[in-house]
């Protein structure tokens, strides 16, 4: 249920309502907007009739049911957009954010070279996989904790926050100790045990859409993280599996405006994994900016031909510089309109 407070409700009235919600066995989630405060009462749907009694309490304007199955992720429960802060980087605000780097950490030399390229180009964050989920058990599986240490070194030398994937519940604590953002990959979008585990972490979570996942299923996965206590979730569209075989996946560009309409969470796009071919990454990246995404996740490698993972879709440094130059002008127009029409709260 959603409890909408009156615009002139005082702090004591708000506190009384919160205590009443807790006494009824529900968890209150407070969202303070510019004009009024909204409280989402999350819990067993069977007892929601009891919450209607809140309409009689001082300071309460109205009580309404949350129509969507994803309660905390829904725009119904929060006025304005969620902005995720990672160091000095803000994802979901007026500034467009680019996260870039190699698919996998292969060596200190490879990652450091990638990090300096990413930094020079103007990207905000560094990505790199220390643990890699691969279709074949014989493919490179990542460097593990040694890769995490190299990522931490790159952050220290460049100042770029790092994003890396966590693949199992047993790795969450370890990855969290090194990374700034925990990535949940497409293959784990509905690994509910892992979603609960990262939901208990203190670091933001970048949640990728699964290859066969609907947008409602993606938002329900985000709900697992939010309901576990972590409200710093970034959604990532990375392409879905269709009947088309000319590309690795089909980038669902329409997912961006639809998600922006349904949720207050920031939405970014990974064109590299979607298309699987470096020469098509730039046009898809420009499309993502134009359609209103909050950022991009781009694979960059100093020598893609020798990459141990996803070389064909990785951009060489000069191609990445070109991408950054070309999206800048689009981003300035789109994000200016965004700031004027959707100011963060």
Phi, psi and omega in degrees: 000154177246128176253116180263118180278152176293152183299333181256015179297136182269166183303325180293320178296319178297317181296320179297319180295317179299316180295324179293317179300315180295322180293336179274001177091015180251160180256119181276138175235112187266131176235112182263113179266187181292319186258327183207169181252138177242137178242125174266123178261107186254131180171200183299122182297335185293339183254015186294339179299327180300325184291341179299337180296342180296339181298341181271352183279145178302136178092348181269129178273311179197161177236127184227151176285148173276118187285327183279148178292333175270107189279304185285332180279344186286148174294343179296330186265353181216129177275128181088187185252143175283133176245121182266124180259124177234100187064239178262002182268135178240119182256122182108356177267196182296333183273133177285137186245136176241125175251125186215160179152181182287158177301314183230149172281116184254330179193165178297317181298314181297316183289319181296320177297317178298317182298318180291326176296312180300315179297312182299324182287341179103012177291159186263335184216158181251132175249154177178133183268123174270327174244127185239121173279121183237147180297320179263135178291349181264355179280162179302125186259004180101166183267356179067220184298328177298323176294323178296320179296321179293321176299317179297322177295319179296320178297318181297322184276332183252339184083003181275127173297152184245145178242129178212156187276143172245131188253341182214161181299328182289344182262350188302310182298318180296310182296320180298330181289342180250320189272160175264332178224133178266124179262133172253116186284171184302323181288345182247014183304326180244029171275088191295328176296318179292320179298320177294321182294314178289339176292338178266356179282164181264353182263152176299156182239129174261110186257115179274146176286139178288161182295334181237026187262131174284166180295324178294321178294322177298316180292328176291327175293319176298325180298323177301318181291313181297316182292339179274357174115352181257109183262015179255080184241132177245127179270145181227118172276124184227020179094147180237162181276125177232189179283349182287133182248000182284349182219164183297310175220173176255116180291119179272082184294334179291343180297329184297302180295328179293314178296319180298332178281327186270333187226156177271354183285148178292150182232125176240170184232138177248091181286338182297309180288332181294309187270325178076005180223125188303325187290346179257358183295317182299308180300324178290324178297317179296322178296320180297318178297312184296328184275356173107015177296155179274346181181180180232152172239111188240137177270126182230135181218137181294336180212078186305328182295336179255007181297140179277350181208126173056040177300318184301335182259357183274141179273140170288160182309313182296327178288325178291321176302318180296317179300314182298321179294318185284329180279342184300314182293322178293316182298322180299318180289309184295314183288333176294316178296321179300312182297323181287326186261340186225040183317135182293145180240000000 
